[in-house]
Amino acid sequence: MEGKDRLIYIYGINPVQEAFKVKDALKEIYISKKRVSGLKNIMALADENSIPVKIVDDSFIDNIAKGVHQGVLAKVKPKKTINLQEALSIPDKRNEPAFFLILDLIEDPQNFGAILRTADAAGVHAVVYQKRRSAGVVPSVWKASSGAVWHVNLVEINNIKYAIRALKDNGIKIIGAEAKGKNLLWETDLTQPVALIIGSEGGGIRQSVLSFCEDVVSIPMKGMVNSLNVSVATALFVYEVIRQRSYFTKSSLKIL
């Protein structure tokens, strides 16, 4: 299908299982004939939800998935993004101070997906990213996120500087996460409404974007390697926000 009703393929056990939680997302599932015995849970869910299942050769899935598919492929409706105004309304609905992530040209799908997985786990209100020169929501991002893509509010925008201005106009503090930041992460007040900017794998936050930041914070390093993987660093930043805000109590946590 084309246009707004076009369908796309996703692959991997977790992304497909998570799709069952999204109304009308799944249209068709393909199972490798060699892995039927290990995918009975997905087949049972498909039967319960009246989703067609086709048993196919590995080669059929290999030609489409282009990644570690675990023997399952699904045809789904694309992830629906939201606009900036919709994103700005979320904190009030949850009665929480705003917490947004802004991704400045994250190009690696593995990193993009891992960041979305963290955003979902930590309850980030929305993730804002630029349409051009970003990984975007491609099938490998679904896989890397373990299906978290389905549950994160995404704002895809032509220019993140527009989003940053709008967030600032709504009283949200813009904080850059950079290795050269003058302030340490835990020395910064993150209980107030914040939008945290994460820079690209190679170049960090662009200078033109950094100029919008009201604060730039860093994670201290003791080792010889002077930086962390961007998705790991994002997880540390995000959970410092959660720690300071004390959102979670033992009774509210999921035990993993």
Order of alpha helices (4+ residues) and beta strands (2+ residues): beta-alpha-beta-alpha-beta-alpha-beta-alpha-beta-alpha-beta-alpha-beta-alpha-beta-beta-beta-alpha-beta-alpha
